[in-house]
Amino acid sequence: MITHRVIPVLLLQDGALVKTHRFRQPTYVGDPINAIRIFNEKEVDELFLIDITASRENREPDYELIQDCASECFMPLGYGGGICDVAQATRLFDLGIEKVSLQTSLLQAPDLVSQIAEKYGNQAVVASVDIRRNWRGQIKLWSAKEQRPLRRDWKEHLRTVQTLGAGEILLNAVHRDGTGQGYDCTTISEAAQIVEIPIIALGGASNIQDFATAVGAGAAALGAGRMFVFEGPHQAVLISYPGYQELMEVLS
């Protein structure tokens, strides 16, 4: 039995599937619907869609695209990007989204976590916490919308989102995004000692052994993007996902 979820995290920009490097330089990957169909065939545990420009552009989620994605998706589907109020979250749930991921709202209107959790349950809210290691090696809380580090202590932020009622934390190491350098297990370990809710590690995975390492550091689930959409030294686009037996060997 596989004990930890392995979650493809797909990034959206202007209706297309992209992959970033340290959340910059988006590279076109393809059509999200086609990717979802492939992941359906591979019996993926869970899937996340993150619109990386919705909050920066101060716009709502692309409900038409999300509806199309949800109608094709056979596995639990989470969505993040541009969610500013309960009404928007309700609309997403009505379209078939099972979890909403909040990042910018956590920084600007943190009570939204509590409002959604009270109405739909803690399991419906994922707190997306972006962190970035600076040139001094210090971990800083990162604003995806403003593309800059924040003064707020990242550890205190984790405690706050747990108190507000988030069911999980998507801990996104921006400095590892798209690098294939492995997860930042130091911060995963520190985070796991701070909060009791599950941590989904994200940023840096390049192979299934990285999953085992992150679990050893305290991750409850493993998110990845690059290793599921690129293949080989030339980074050719190829949608993939480890087989059940492969995952059993490292996550059972």
N, C-alpha and C positions, 0 to 999 in steps of 0.2 A: 504493500500500500504506500502510495506517495503521500508524504506527510505535509508538504508545503506547496502552495499554489505557484505556478509559473505563468506570468501574465505579460503578453505582448502589450506594449504601450505605443500606440500609433499617434503620430503628430499630424495635425491638419493645418493647412494654410490655403486660403482661397479655394476650399473645396477639394484640394488635392492632398495626397499622402506625401509627406516630406520627412527627411531625417536631418537632424542638426548636428553640429559639432560644438559642444559646450553651449548649446542652445543659440547658436548663431550659424550663419552660412547654410540655410536650409537647402537641401538637395532634393529635387523631385524624385519620388519613388514610384508613384503610380496612382491608380484609382483606389480609394479606400474600399469600395464595394467588392472589387475583385480580390483584394487582400483578405477581407472578411470571409469570402467564400472559400478561399484556400485554408484559412484557419479553421473554418467549420469542418472541413475534411480531415484536418489533423487533430480534431477533438481537443482543442485548447481549453484550459481550465476556465479562463476568464479573459476579458479583453477591455482595454481602456482606450478611449479616444480623447485626445487633448488638442483643442484648438489654440494654437500658440499666439495668435494675433487678436483674438476676440477682445480680450481685456485691454490690450494696448490701443485698439481702435475704438474702444468704448461702445461696443455693439453687443447685441444679444447673440446667443448661440444660433447657428444656422439650423433651424428646426427641420427644414425640408430635407437637408442632407442627413441629419441625425435620424429622422424617421426612416429614410431609405436604408441607412446602416442597421438600425434596430430591426427592421423587417427581414433583413438578410441574416442576422446574427443568431446562431443557435445557442451560444453560450452566454453567461451573465455579462452584461455590457455596462461599463462605467463611462461617464463623460465629464470633462472639465473644460472651462473656458467661457468667460463672459457671463457667469451666473451671478446676479446681483441681488435677487430677492426670492422669496418663497414661491411666488407665482411662476417664475421661470423654472424653478426646480420642479414644481407640480406639472408643468407642461412637459418637461423632459421625462418624468416618471410615467406620464400618460402615454408618451410615445414608445415606452418600453425600456427606458434606461433604468437600471436597478440601483446604481450608486451615482451620486454627484460628487465631483472633486472640486474643492474650493481652495484657491491659492491667493489671488488678489483680494477676494472678499474677506479672507482671514485677517488680512492686514488693515483693511479699510472699514469693514463692518463685521467684526467677529461674532456679534450676536446672531448673525444669519445661521451659523452652525447650530446653535441651540434651537432656533426657530424650526429649522428643517428636521432636526433630530426629534424634537417634541412631536412633530406631526407625522413623521414617517419612520422613526426609529433610528437609533445610533448607527445601525448597520448600513443605513442609506447615505451616510455622510463620510467622505474621505477627506481628511485634511492634507492638502498637498503642501509640503514644506520644502522650499528650495533653499539649498545651502551652497556656499561656494568657498573654497579654500583660497586665501589670497597669497601673494608672493612671500609673505612671512610665514606661511603655513597655518594661519589662523582661520578657523571656520567662522563665516559670517552668514547671517540670514540674508537671503537674496530676494529682491523684488523682480518678478518676471515682467511685470508691466513697465516698470521704470528702468529695468536693466541696470541695477546698481545695488551695492550692498547697503544694508540697513544697520542702524545703531542698536536696534533691539537685540537682546541676547537670544541666540537660537535655542538654547536649552530652556529658557523661560518660556519661549514661544511654544515649545512642545508641551510643556506643562499646561499652558493656557488652553490649547486646543483640546487636550484631553478633558480638562475641566468643563469646557463648553459643551462637550457631548459627542465629539467625533468618534466614529467607530473604529477607524484605522488611520494611520499616518502614512502617506506616500512620501518617503524621505528621498528627495531628488538631489543627488550630488551633481550640481551643474558643471563643476570642473572636471567631472569624469564622463559627462554626456558625449556619446559618440566616439570616445577615445579607444575603447576596447582594452583599457588598462586595468580592468577589474573594479569591483565595488570599493568604495571607501569604507573599509570594515572598521576603522577606528571610530568613525562617527556613528556607524550602525551600533557598535557596542556601547558607546556612550549614551545614545538615544534609548537603547533597550533597557538601560539601567535607570532611566529617568521616568519613562511612562510604562503603563501596564497594558495599554491597547496594542494591537498588532502593528508591526512596522513592515511596510512594503519597501524593500530596497530598490533603488533605481539609479542608474548611471554607471556605465563602465563595463557591463558584462560582455564577455567575448566567447565564453564556452561554459559547458554545464558544470565544470569544476568550480567556476566562480560562484555558482549557486550554492554549492556545498560550503564554500568559505563564508559566504554571507550568512547562511543559516547558522554556522558556528559562531558568528559574531552576534547573533541575536535576531536576525530577520525572520519574520513569520511568513513572508511571501517574497517572491522575486519578480521584479519588473525588468523588462529589457526591450530595447528597440532595435539597435544596430545589428545585433546578432541574429535577429529574426527577419531582417529585410536585405542584408548585404551578404555576399559570399565571396571568399577568396581574396588574394592580395590586391586585385584591381577593383574590389568593392562592387562587383556586378550585382544588380538587383535580383534577388531571389528570395521569395517568401518561404520561410522554413520554420520548423518547430521540432524539438527533440522528440524521439519516440518514447513510448511508455517505458520500455525496458531500460533505455538510457537514463531516464529520470529516476527510475526505481533504484538504479545502482548508486546514485548520489543523494537521493532524498527519501530513502525509506528507513 
